[in-house]
Structure formats: structure tokens, C-alpha cells
Amino acid sequence: MKKTAEQLVAEANAEIVTVTPEEALAMQQAGEAVIVDIRDIRELAREGKVPDAVHAPRGMLEFWVDPSSKYHREVFAQTGKTYIFFCAAAWRSALATRDLQNMGLAPVAHIEGGFTQWRDSGLPVTAPEPKPAK
């Protein structure tokens, strides 16, 4: 193995902007940012969601961002806003942010500590979906 996942994340973090959860929330509330949750749909159901965050699963992200892709989503065509990505622990979002930055999406950033730090900082979170009765 040439590089570990940890090395890839460290390299990505050296190339991208990282914001605190509080900074991300302030930018969102000021209309300066679009917060994008790249976690799996099962994580959202289990852990809850950041209010008003756009959900874009990691596996489709580059395709949704690319305007030439048949899967492009208009939410990624906004100008004048920073796209701020997060996952559970800021590992996937570091890699995703670097990839999207390399694709030309700008400005971009990701949330330090991901959803876990957001939630543990006491910032708004919608409740997880109740588990179905058995």
C-alpha cells in the first residue's frame, strides 16, 4: 500500500479550508454558505440531521456537482456562496472537499470534526427518525 487512508485525509486537510461548526452555522444563517451533508442516508436516520443542510450522498457528489453530468443538481450551480461539506467525523468530507476543489467548485470548505463535533457543540440537530416497532 502506497498511502493509508489517514495519510490521504491529512494531505487533503493541508489543501482545503476547514471551518468550525459555529463558523459554518453563522455563514449559513448569513446566507453566505450552503451546508452539504455527505453522510449515508442510514446515518441521517440514525443520528439526526443539520437543519437546512443539503443532503448529497458521498457516492454521487462529484456527479451532482458536475454541470456536464446527467446527474447534476442545480443546488451546486449557485454562485456567491461557500459550499461547506461534512460527514460524521470530517474524514470523508476532507477528501470530498479536496476532490470538488480540484473539479473547480469554489469556494469550498469542510466542517472540523464533522457532524459529531456539530452535535457535541450543542448546535441545532433534528431528531433521528424513530425506529419502527417490531
Secondary structure, DSSP 8 states (H G I E B T S, - for coil): --S-HHHHHHHHHHHS-EE-HHHHHHHHHTT-EEEEE-S-HHHHHHH-B-TT-EE--GGGHHHHH-TTSTT--GGGG--S-EEEEE-SSSSHHHHHHHHHHHHT--SEEEETTHHHHHHHTT---B--------
